[in-house]
Amino acid sequence: MLEVSELSVSFGAVSALKGVSLQARTGSITAVLGANGAGKTTLLRAISGLVKAHAGSVRYDKHELVGMSVERIVRAGVSHVPEGGSVIAEMTVAENLQLGAVWRYGRRERQRRIGEIYEIFPALATRAKQHASTLSGGERQMLAIGRALVSRPSLLLLDEPSLGLAPLVTAGLMAVLADLSKGGEITTVLVEQNARSALSIASWAVVLNLGTVVVSDSADAVAGDADLRHHFLGF
């Protein structure tokens, strides 16, 4: 289980997170929702060590992540896909995937893991030798997620994976994430502006507003609360 307790992050005089607490059960999808500026991205960056928390705790799989280096957090089983996907445009699809697995596996096992990613995202298999710069937005997002998955993380942090994607592509991506969670091996924390899509696949939802948690409840309960949705989620 991921357990975030009273996590606070500030940038100068600006408090981005103010005592945020949440839990993500093993094998579940937890949606983190809220308007722009709510603190969603900062939360993921604090969990993965990309920004420094000045108070609070992040515990995962017996590790205290606050204060650990980014490299150690990755080796503890945490993969973070930032907003925009973050693939290396000058490298091929296959090279990007190899980069995600190179620190963990030997060559033979690495190729097997990459083959598994091609099964999850068949479009990448047909473009394995193409440079990432030639991919569509949806394909780049698949590649970014595939590169995170190829190292077999136990905790996957996804920041706005549907950003800029067509509705049909978004639906396909959400279906893949739902399928991945069914195995119970990957715990996913999903930050999404598209709250409707995120709630459709999540089991739990946390709503942030101005750096604080305003709601933490089942995804079904959040989706069914019209006043909450209209006030904080815009639908």
C-alpha positions as CSV (number, residue, x, y, z in Angstrom):
1,M,0.0,0.0,0.0
2,L,1.0,3.6,-0.7
3,E,0.4,5.8,2.3
4,V,0.8,9.6,2.1
5,S,0.5,11.3,5.4
6,E,0.3,15.1,6.0
7,L,2.5,15.8,3.0
8,S,3.3,19.5,2.5
9,V,5.3,21.1,-0.3
10,S,6.1,24.8,-0.8
11,F,7.7,26.8,-3.6
12,G,9.0,29.9,-1.8
13,A,6.0,31.6,-0.2
14,V,3.5,29.5,-2.2
15,S,2.1,26.3,-0.5
16,A,1.4,23.8,-3.2
17,L,0.4,20.9,-0.9
18,K,-0.9,21.5,2.6
19,G,-1.0,18.4,4.7
20,V,-2.2,16.0,2.0
21,S,-3.0,12.5,3.2
22,L,-4.2,9.5,1.0
23,Q,-3.9,5.8,0.7
24,A,-3.7,3.7,-2.5
25,R,-4.4,0.0,-2.0
26,T,-2.2,-2.6,-3.6
27,G,-3.3,-3.4,-7.1
28,S,-5.9,-0.6,-7.2
29,I,-6.3,2.5,-9.3
30,T,-6.6,5.7,-7.3
31,A,-7.7,8.8,-9.3
32,V,-6.4,12.2,-8.1
33,L,-8.7,14.9,-9.4
34,G,-9.1,18.6,-9.3
35,A,-8.8,21.9,-11.2
36,N,-5.6,23.3,-12.6
37,G,-3.4,24.5,-9.7
38,A,-5.0,22.0,-7.2
39,G,-1.6,20.4,-6.5
40,K,-2.1,17.1,-8.4
41,T,1.2,17.2,-10.4
42,T,3.1,18.4,-7.3
43,L,1.8,15.4,-5.4
44,L,3.1,12.9,-7.9
45,R,6.4,14.7,-8.1
46,A,6.8,14.6,-4.3
47,I,6.0,10.9,-4.2
48,S,8.6,10.2,-6.9
49,G,11.2,12.5,-5.3
50,L,11.3,15.1,-8.1
51,V,10.3,17.8,-5.6
52,K,11.2,18.0,-1.9
53,A,8.6,17.8,0.7
54,H,9.2,20.0,3.8
55,A,6.8,18.0,6.0
56,G,4.9,14.7,6.0
57,S,5.6,11.1,5.0
58,V,5.3,8.9,1.9
59,R,5.5,5.2,2.7
60,Y,5.5,2.5,0.1
61,D,6.4,-1.2,0.4
62,K,8.1,-0.6,3.8
63,H,10.1,2.3,2.3
64,E,9.9,5.9,3.5
65,L,10.2,7.7,0.2
66,V,10.6,11.3,1.5
67,G,14.3,12.0,1.5
68,M,15.3,9.1,-0.8
69,S,17.0,9.9,-4.1
70,V,15.0,9.6,-7.3
71,E,17.2,6.6,-8.3
72,R,16.5,4.7,-5.1
73,I,12.8,5.4,-5.4
74,V,12.8,4.0,-8.9
75,R,14.7,0.9,-7.7
76,A,12.0,0.5,-5.0
77,G,9.5,-0.1,-7.8
78,V,8.1,3.3,-8.5
79,S,7.7,4.5,-12.1
80,H,6.5,8.1,-12.9
81,V,5.1,9.1,-16.3
82,P,5.0,12.9,-16.3
83,E,2.6,15.1,-18.1
84,G,3.4,15.1,-21.8
85,G,4.9,11.6,-21.9
86,S,8.6,12.4,-21.8
87,V,9.9,10.1,-24.6
88,I,13.2,10.7,-26.3
89,A,12.2,11.8,-29.8
90,E,15.6,11.1,-31.4
91,M,15.5,7.4,-30.4
92,T,13.4,4.7,-31.9
93,V,10.5,3.1,-30.2
94,A,12.6,0.0,-29.4
95,E,15.4,2.1,-28.1
96,N,13.1,4.0,-25.8
97,L,11.8,0.7,-24.4
98,Q,15.2,-0.7,-24.0
99,L,16.2,2.4,-22.0
100,G,13.4,1.7,-19.6
101,A,14.6,-1.8,-18.8
102,V,18.4,-1.5,-19.2
103,W,19.1,-1.0,-15.5
104,R,17.1,-4.0,-14.4
105,Y,17.4,-6.9,-16.9
106,G,20.0,-8.6,-19.0
107,R,19.6,-8.6,-22.8
108,R,17.5,-11.7,-23.2
109,E,15.1,-10.8,-20.3
110,R,14.9,-7.2,-21.6
111,Q,13.7,-8.4,-25.0
112,R,11.1,-10.6,-23.4
113,R,9.8,-7.6,-21.3
114,I,9.7,-5.4,-24.4
115,G,7.7,-8.1,-26.2
116,E,5.2,-7.9,-23.4
117,I,4.8,-4.2,-24.0
118,Y,4.2,-4.8,-27.7
119,E,1.4,-7.2,-26.7
120,I,-0.2,-4.5,-24.5
121,F,0.3,-1.8,-27.2
122,P,0.3,-3.5,-30.6
123,A,0.7,-0.1,-32.4
124,L,4.2,0.2,-31.0
125,A,5.3,-3.2,-32.4
126,T,4.6,-2.0,-35.9
127,R,6.6,1.1,-35.3
128,A,9.5,-0.4,-33.3
129,K,12.2,0.9,-35.7
130,Q,10.6,4.4,-36.1
131,H,11.9,7.4,-34.2
132,A,9.6,8.5,-31.5
133,S,9.4,11.9,-33.2
134,T,7.3,10.3,-36.0
135,L,4.6,9.0,-33.6
136,S,1.2,10.4,-33.1
137,G,0.3,11.9,-29.7
138,G,-1.5,8.8,-28.6
139,E,1.4,6.6,-29.7
140,R,3.8,8.7,-27.8
141,Q,1.7,8.3,-24.7
142,M,1.6,4.6,-25.2
143,L,5.4,4.6,-25.5
144,A,5.9,6.7,-22.4
145,I,3.7,4.3,-20.4
146,G,5.3,1.3,-22.0
147,R,8.8,2.5,-21.1
148,A,7.6,2.9,-17.5
149,L,6.0,-0.6,-17.4
150,V,8.9,-2.4,-19.0
151,S,10.8,-2.4,-15.7
152,R,7.9,-4.1,-14.0
153,P,7.1,-1.3,-11.4
154,S,4.8,-2.1,-8.5
155,L,3.7,1.6,-8.3
156,L,2.8,3.5,-11.4
157,L,2.3,7.3,-11.2
158,L,0.5,8.7,-14.3
159,D,0.2,12.5,-14.8
160,E,-2.5,13.5,-17.3
161,P,-2.0,10.5,-19.7
162,S,-5.1,11.6,-21.8
163,L,-3.9,15.2,-22.3
164,G,-4.4,16.2,-25.9
165,L,-5.7,12.9,-27.0
166,A,-8.8,12.2,-29.1
167,P,-11.7,10.7,-27.1
168,L,-11.4,7.3,-28.9
169,V,-7.7,7.1,-28.1
170,T,-8.4,8.2,-24.5
171,A,-11.0,5.4,-24.1
172,G,-8.5,2.8,-25.4
173,L,-5.8,4.0,-23.1
174,M,-8.1,3.9,-20.1
175,A,-9.1,0.3,-21.1
176,V,-5.5,-0.7,-21.0
177,L,-5.0,0.8,-17.6
178,A,-8.0,-1.0,-16.3
179,D,-6.7,-4.3,-17.7
180,L,-3.3,-3.8,-16.1
181,S,-5.0,-3.3,-12.7
182,K,-6.9,-6.5,-12.9
183,G,-3.8,-8.6,-12.3
184,G,-3.3,-6.9,-9.0
185,E,0.4,-6.5,-9.5
186,I,0.5,-2.7,-10.2
187,T,-0.8,0.0,-7.9
188,T,-1.7,3.1,-10.0
189,V,-2.1,6.7,-9.0
190,L,-3.8,8.5,-11.9
191,V,-3.8,12.2,-12.1
192,E,-6.4,13.3,-14.7
193,Q,-8.2,16.4,-15.9
194,N,-10.6,14.1,-17.6
195,A,-12.4,13.2,-14.4
196,R,-15.2,11.2,-16.1
197,S,-12.7,8.8,-17.7
198,A,-10.6,8.5,-14.6
199,L,-13.6,7.7,-12.4
200,S,-14.8,5.0,-14.8
201,I,-11.7,2.9,-14.1
202,A,-10.7,3.9,-10.6
203,S,-11.8,2.2,-7.4
204,W,-11.0,5.2,-5.2
205,A,-10.8,9.0,-5.8
206,V,-9.2,11.9,-4.1
207,V,-10.2,15.4,-5.0
208,L,-7.7,18.2,-4.4
209,N,-8.4,21.9,-4.2
210,L,-5.7,24.5,-3.6
211,G,-3.4,21.9,-2.2
212,T,-5.7,20.3,0.2
213,V,-7.8,17.1,0.1
214,V,-11.5,18.0,0.0
215,V,-12.9,14.5,-0.7
216,S,-11.5,11.0,-0.4
217,D,-14.1,8.4,-1.2
218,S,-14.9,5.5,-3.6
219,A,-14.9,6.4,-7.3
220,D,-18.5,5.5,-7.5
221,A,-19.5,7.8,-4.7
222,V,-17.6,10.7,-6.2
223,A,-19.1,10.1,-9.7
224,G,-22.6,9.9,-8.1
225,D,-22.3,13.2,-6.2
226,A,-23.6,15.8,-8.6
227,D,-22.9,18.8,-6.4
228,L,-19.3,17.7,-5.8
229,R,-18.7,17.1,-9.5
230,H,-20.1,20.4,-10.6
231,H,-18.2,22.4,-7.9
232,F,-14.8,20.7,-8.2
233,L,-14.7,18.6,-11.4
234,G,-16.6,20.6,-13.9
235,F,-19.1,18.0,-15.1
